[in-house]
Amino acid sequence: MVLAFPIKQHSFPNTVKQAILLVLFPLVLAMQCKKSDKTSSSSSSAPIDLDVSVLASGLNHPWEILWGPDNFIWMTEREGKISRVNPSNGTVELVLVIPDVIAQGEGGLLGMALHPSFTATPHVFVVYNFNSGSGYREKVVRYTYDGSTLVNPVTILSGINASTIHNGSRLLIIDNKLYISTGDAANANSAQNTSSLNGKLLRLNLDGTVPADNPVPGNPYWTYGHRNAQGIVYANNRIYISEHGPSSDDEINIIERGKNYGWPDVMGFCDNNSERDYCNSNRNPIQAWTPTIAPCGMDYYSGNAIAQWKNSLLLTTLKDARLYQLKLDAGFTSITSVNEYFTNDYGRLRDICISPAGVVYISTSNGRNDKIIAVKAK
């Protein structure tokens, strides 16, 4: 299927022009949809031609999709399945069903990362929720891929609180360090408590020990004050993270060592006096949305295959059920335009990955007959 997508405008309304339209063009005005996003960027109106197809279907809440060094798409499904998806024909090869995964509400099998030297060290890291003797919990486990299944599970980190909401959790490996986003597990106060594993971006060595250069010796936290971060990507020597707000102030942040990202005291842009004082020494998001869009998986488009997306963060969303292109400036520290695609075409969108050839893969999260969508240049 070939589609030409018009890009939705994010512009501040001009009251004079609106008044004229109300008088002369009521039908046109009725068709317009003005977004009330709390955003500092603008967007282009040029259309974009894309080939869009369904690669795989019949899935059940896929949570993570990532492009593997074996040129397969590795996927988790929330009820406990880990699979490899052939990008050529959509065949889904089951690798493992993790027996102690418990999917409750938003919980279950969540994020995954592969060792950067996967051929020599075929380690697969996953984070999931389970029932422990002290209640519903979250842990990070490392498996070894033997060419057909995952063996030799080793617990890297345990003791993370879990809930039916706000569990995070994405995994990312940079320079042989494992980053783990954790939600506040429905306890907002945990985000500001640096002794808690919840509401954090944690940083560990790949064996589960705490790196010597973490902000606090012996403490796994890298940053704190997070509510429920479900998107993370490393690009341009920076970590970008997407985070769910409550009913307002979803955020995109650039991560800096040891910083406080505000939750629950500060939400969204630092746009009042008390927040400005706070954010001078902490953080200010590069993008925020009110009402919320429920941002999830995120990746960075660096290739030339889809020229309009080059140097952009691509973000999937649940509530808005669309893909956002967040164009970065030359310094990669601010967003210059926000464009939207696939609005309600496939339902809730959970995650995204990009092949070396520049093909974009998007997973849905509707719970029935979920899909992986392939998007490439026409």
C-alpha positions as CSV (number, residue, x, y, z in Angstrom):
1,M,0.0,0.0,0.0
2,V,1.4,3.4,-1.0
3,L,0.2,6.4,1.0
4,A,0.8,10.1,0.7
5,F,0.6,11.5,4.2
6,P,-0.2,15.1,4.8
7,I,1.6,16.4,7.9
8,K,-0.6,17.9,10.6
9,Q,0.1,21.5,11.5
10,H,1.0,22.6,15.1
11,S,0.5,26.3,15.0
12,F,-0.9,28.8,17.4
13,P,-4.4,30.0,16.2
14,N,-4.8,33.5,14.9
15,T,-8.0,34.9,16.3
16,V,-8.6,37.4,13.5
17,K,-8.2,34.7,10.9
18,Q,-10.5,32.4,12.8
19,A,-13.2,35.1,13.0
20,I,-13.1,35.5,9.2
21,L,-13.3,31.7,8.7
22,L,-16.2,31.5,11.0
23,V,-18.1,33.9,8.8
24,L,-17.0,32.9,5.4
25,F,-15.9,29.3,5.6
26,P,-17.8,27.4,8.4
27,L,-17.5,24.1,6.7
28,V,-13.7,24.4,6.3
29,L,-13.4,25.5,9.9
30,A,-15.5,22.6,11.1
31,M,-13.1,20.2,9.4
32,Q,-10.0,21.7,11.1
33,C,-8.6,20.0,14.1
34,K,-6.5,22.3,16.3
35,K,-4.2,20.5,18.7
36,S,-3.8,21.9,22.2
37,D,-0.3,20.4,22.6
38,K,1.9,22.3,25.0
39,T,4.8,22.5,22.5
40,S,7.5,24.9,21.5
41,S,8.0,23.7,17.9
42,S,6.3,24.2,14.5
43,S,5.9,21.9,11.5
44,S,6.1,21.7,7.8
45,S,3.0,21.0,5.6
46,A,4.7,19.0,2.8
47,P,3.3,15.6,2.1
48,I,5.4,12.4,2.3
49,D,5.1,9.3,0.2
50,L,5.6,6.0,2.0
51,D,5.1,2.3,1.4
52,V,3.2,0.8,4.3
53,S,2.5,-2.9,4.8
54,V,1.7,-5.4,7.6
55,L,4.8,-7.6,8.2
56,A,3.3,-9.8,11.0
57,S,-0.1,-10.1,12.7
58,G,-1.8,-12.3,15.3
59,L,0.4,-11.0,18.1
60,N,-0.6,-10.3,21.7
61,H,0.6,-7.0,23.2
62,P,4.1,-6.9,21.7
63,W,6.1,-4.6,24.0
64,E,9.6,-4.5,22.7
65,I,10.8,-4.7,19.1
66,L,14.5,-4.2,18.3
67,W,16.7,-4.9,15.3
68,G,19.1,-7.6,16.1
69,P,22.7,-8.1,14.8
70,D,21.4,-11.3,13.1
71,N,19.2,-9.1,10.9
72,F,16.0,-10.3,12.6
73,I,13.5,-8.3,14.7
74,W,13.6,-9.5,18.3
75,M,10.3,-9.1,20.1
76,T,8.8,-9.5,23.5
77,E,5.1,-10.0,24.2
78,R,3.7,-9.0,27.5
79,E,2.5,-12.4,28.5
80,G,6.0,-13.8,28.4
81,K,7.0,-14.7,24.8
82,I,10.4,-13.8,23.3
83,S,10.5,-14.3,19.5
84,R,12.5,-13.5,16.4
85,V,10.6,-12.0,13.4
86,N,11.9,-12.5,9.9
87,P,11.8,-9.1,8.2
88,S,11.7,-10.7,4.8
89,N,8.4,-12.7,5.2
90,G,7.1,-11.9,8.7
91,T,7.6,-15.4,10.0
92,V,7.5,-15.4,13.9
93,E,9.9,-17.8,15.5
94,L,9.3,-18.5,19.2
95,V,12.5,-18.4,21.1
96,L,11.3,-18.8,24.7
97,V,8.3,-18.4,27.0
98,I,9.5,-17.2,30.4
99,P,7.6,-19.3,32.9
100,D,7.4,-16.8,35.9
101,V,6.2,-13.8,34.0
102,I,2.9,-12.5,35.4
103,A,1.0,-10.0,33.2
104,Q,-1.3,-7.9,35.4
105,G,-2.7,-4.7,34.0
106,E,0.3,-2.9,32.3
107,G,2.7,-5.4,33.8
108,G,4.4,-8.5,32.3
109,L,7.3,-9.0,30.0
110,L,8.6,-5.6,29.0
111,G,11.9,-4.3,27.7
112,M,14.8,-6.2,26.1
113,A,18.4,-5.5,25.0
114,L,21.0,-7.6,23.2
115,H,24.7,-7.5,24.0
116,P,26.5,-5.2,21.7
117,S,29.0,-8.0,20.8
118,F,26.2,-10.5,20.3
119,T,28.0,-12.9,18.0
120,A,30.8,-13.4,20.5
121,T,28.6,-12.9,23.6
122,P,25.0,-13.8,22.8
123,H,23.5,-12.4,25.9
124,V,19.8,-11.2,25.9
125,F,18.7,-8.9,28.8
126,V,15.0,-8.7,29.6
127,V,13.0,-7.0,32.3
128,Y,9.7,-8.4,33.6
129,N,7.1,-8.5,36.4
130,F,6.5,-11.6,38.5
131,N,5.0,-12.7,41.8
132,S,7.6,-13.0,44.6
133,G,7.1,-14.0,48.2
134,S,6.7,-10.3,49.1
135,G,4.3,-9.4,46.3
136,Y,4.4,-8.2,42.7
137,R,7.9,-7.3,41.7
138,E,10.1,-6.5,38.7
139,K,13.5,-7.9,37.8
140,V,16.2,-7.8,35.1
141,V,17.4,-11.2,33.9
142,R,20.2,-12.1,31.5
143,Y,19.9,-15.1,29.2
144,T,22.3,-16.7,26.7
145,Y,21.1,-17.5,23.2
146,D,22.2,-20.9,22.0
147,G,21.0,-20.5,18.4
148,S,17.5,-21.7,19.0
149,T,16.4,-20.8,22.5
150,L,17.5,-18.9,25.6
151,V,19.3,-20.7,28.4
152,N,21.2,-20.1,31.7
153,P,19.1,-17.3,33.2
154,V,21.0,-15.0,35.6
155,T,19.2,-12.4,37.7
156,I,21.0,-9.0,37.2
157,L,18.8,-6.9,39.4
158,S,15.7,-7.7,41.5
159,G,13.7,-5.9,44.2
160,I,12.1,-3.4,41.9
161,N,8.5,-2.7,43.0
162,A,5.8,-3.4,40.4
163,S,2.2,-2.6,40.0
164,T,-0.6,-2.9,37.5
165,I,0.5,0.5,36.3
166,H,3.7,2.5,35.9
167,N,6.3,-0.3,35.6
168,G,8.4,1.3,32.8
169,S,10.6,-0.4,31.5
170,R,13.1,-0.1,28.7
171,L,16.6,-1.4,28.5
172,L,19.5,0.2,26.7
173,I,23.2,-0.8,26.6
174,I,25.9,1.9,26.0
175,D,29.6,1.3,26.4
176,N,28.9,-2.0,28.2
177,K,26.7,-0.3,30.8
178,L,23.0,-1.4,31.1
179,Y,20.4,1.4,31.6
180,I,17.0,0.5,33.0
181,S,14.0,2.8,33.1
182,T,11.7,2.0,36.1
183,G,8.3,3.5,36.7
184,D,7.1,4.7,40.1
185,A,4.8,1.6,40.4
186,A,1.9,3.9,41.4
187,N,3.9,5.4,44.3
188,A,4.9,8.9,43.2
189,N,7.0,9.5,46.3
190,S,9.4,6.8,45.2
191,A,10.7,8.9,42.3
192,Q,12.3,11.4,44.6
193,N,13.7,8.8,47.0
194,T,17.2,8.0,45.7
195,S,17.2,4.9,48.0
196,S,14.3,3.4,45.9
197,L,14.8,1.6,42.6
198,N,11.6,3.0,41.3
199,G,11.0,6.2,39.3
200,K,14.6,6.1,38.1
201,L,16.9,5.5,35.2
202,L,19.3,2.9,36.7
203,R,22.8,2.2,35.4
204,L,24.6,-1.1,36.0
205,N,27.6,-3.0,34.7
206,L,26.5,-5.9,32.5
207,D,27.2,-8.3,35.4
208,G,24.8,-6.4,37.7
209,T,27.4,-4.6,39.7
210,V,27.2,-0.8,40.2
211,P,29.7,1.2,38.1
212,A,32.2,3.2,40.1
213,D,31.3,6.5,38.3
214,N,27.6,6.4,39.2
215,P,26.4,9.6,40.9
216,V,26.4,7.9,44.3
217,P,28.9,5.1,45.1
218,G,27.1,1.8,45.3
219,N,23.8,3.2,44.2
220,P,22.4,2.1,40.8
221,Y,20.5,5.3,40.0
222,W,21.7,7.4,37.2
223,T,18.8,9.9,37.2
224,Y,15.7,10.2,39.3
225,G,12.3,12.0,39.4
226,H,10.8,9.8,36.6
227,R,7.1,8.8,36.5
228,N,6.9,6.1,33.8
229,A,9.5,6.2,31.1
230,Q,8.7,3.8,28.2
231,G,10.9,5.1,25.4
232,I,14.7,5.4,25.3
233,V,17.3,5.8,22.6
234,Y,21.0,6.7,22.4
235,A,21.9,9.0,19.5
236,N,24.2,11.9,18.9
237,N,26.1,11.0,22.1
238,R,23.0,11.6,24.1
239,I,20.2,9.6,25.8
240,Y,16.7,10.7,24.9
241,I,13.8,9.4,27.0
242,S,10.0,9.6,26.6
243,E,7.9,9.7,29.7
244,H,4.2,9.5,30.5
245,G,2.7,12.4,32.4
246,P,-0.5,12.1,34.5
247,S,-3.3,13.8,32.5
248,S,-0.9,16.5,31.4
249,D,2.7,17.1,30.5
250,D,4.1,14.0,28.7
251,E,7.8,14.7,28.2
252,I,10.8,14.1,26.0
253,N,14.0,14.7,28.0
254,I,17.7,14.5,27.4
255,I,19.4,12.6,30.2
256,E,22.2,14.1,32.2
257,R,24.1,12.2,34.9
258,G,22.7,12.6,38.4
259,K,19.9,15.0,37.4
260,N,16.4,15.2,38.9
261,Y,13.6,15.1,36.3
262,G,11.0,16.4,38.6
263,W,8.2,14.0,39.2
264,P,6.0,14.5,41.1
265,D,7.0,18.1,42.0
266,V,7.6,19.5,38.5
267,M,5.8,18.4,35.3
268,G,6.4,19.4,31.7
269,F,8.1,22.7,30.9
270,C,9.4,24.9,33.6
271,D,6.8,27.6,33.0
272,N,6.2,29.2,36.4
273,N,8.6,30.8,38.8
274,S,9.0,27.9,41.2
275,E,9.6,25.5,38.4
276,R,12.1,27.8,36.8
277,D,14.2,27.9,39.9
278,Y,14.0,24.2,40.3
279,C,14.9,23.5,36.7
280,N,17.9,25.8,36.6
281,S,19.8,23.1,38.5
282,N,17.9,20.1,37.2
283,R,16.2,19.7,33.9
284,N,13.8,21.2,31.4
285,P,12.2,18.9,28.8
286,I,12.8,19.5,25.1
287,Q,9.1,18.7,24.4
288,A,5.9,18.4,26.4
289,W,2.3,17.6,25.5
290,T,-0.9,18.7,27.2
291,P,-3.3,16.9,26.9
292,T,-1.3,13.7,27.1
293,I,-0.5,11.5,24.1
294,A,0.9,8.5,26.1
295,P,4.4,8.3,24.5
296,C,6.0,4.9,24.3
297,G,8.9,3.5,22.2
298,M,11.3,5.8,20.5
299,D,14.1,5.5,18.0
300,Y,16.4,7.8,16.0
301,Y,16.3,8.1,12.2
302,S,19.8,8.8,10.9
303,G,19.6,7.4,7.4
304,N,18.7,8.9,4.0
305,A,16.1,6.4,2.8
306,I,13.2,8.5,4.1
307,A,14.8,11.9,3.7
308,Q,12.1,13.8,5.5
309,W,12.8,11.9,8.7
310,K,16.6,12.3,8.8
311,N,17.9,13.5,12.1
312,S,14.6,12.9,13.8
313,L,13.3,11.1,16.9
314,L,10.4,8.8,15.9
315,L,8.0,8.3,18.8
316,T,5.0,5.8,19.1
317,T,2.0,6.8,21.1
318,L,-0.9,5.0,22.7
319,K,-3.6,7.6,23.4
320,D,-3.2,9.5,20.2
321,A,-2.6,6.2,18.3
322,R,-0.1,7.8,15.9
323,L,3.6,8.1,15.1
324,Y,5.3,11.4,15.8
325,Q,8.4,12.7,14.0
326,L,10.4,15.0,16.2
327,K,12.9,16.9,14.0
328,L,16.0,17.9,15.9
329,D,18.1,21.0,15.4
330,A,21.7,21.0,14.2
331,G,22.9,20.7,17.8
332,F,20.6,17.8,18.6
333,T,19.3,19.4,21.7
334,S,16.0,20.9,20.7
335,I,13.0,20.0,18.5
336,T,12.3,22.2,15.6
337,S,9.1,20.6,14.2
338,V,6.6,17.9,15.1
339,N,4.8,15.9,12.4
340,E,2.2,13.2,12.8
341,Y,1.4,10.0,10.9
342,F,-0.9,7.0,10.9
343,T,-3.5,8.6,13.1
344,N,-5.9,5.8,14.2
345,D,-4.9,3.7,11.2
346,Y,-3.6,0.8,13.4
347,G,-4.8,1.6,16.9
348,R,-2.4,2.0,19.8
349,L,1.3,2.1,18.8
350,R,3.8,0.7,21.4
351,D,7.3,0.4,20.0
352,I,9.5,1.1,17.0
353,C,12.8,-0.1,15.5
354,I,14.8,0.8,12.4
355,S,16.8,-1.5,10.1
356,P,20.2,-0.5,8.8
357,A,18.5,0.0,5.4
358,G,16.2,2.7,6.9
359,V,13.0,0.6,7.0
360,V,10.9,1.5,10.1
361,Y,9.0,-1.1,12.0
362,I,6.1,-0.2,14.3
363,S,4.3,-2.6,16.7
364,T,0.7,-2.1,17.8
365,S,-0.7,-2.6,21.3
366,N,-4.4,-3.3,21.0
367,G,-4.4,-6.8,22.6
368,R,-6.2,-8.6,19.8
369,N,-4.4,-9.4,16.5
370,D,-1.6,-7.0,17.2
371,K,0.7,-6.3,14.2
372,I,4.2,-5.2,13.2
373,I,3.9,-2.5,10.4
374,A,6.7,-2.0,8.0
375,V,7.3,1.6,6.6
376,K,9.7,2.5,3.9
377,A,10.3,5.1,1.3
378,K,8.1,4.8,-1.9
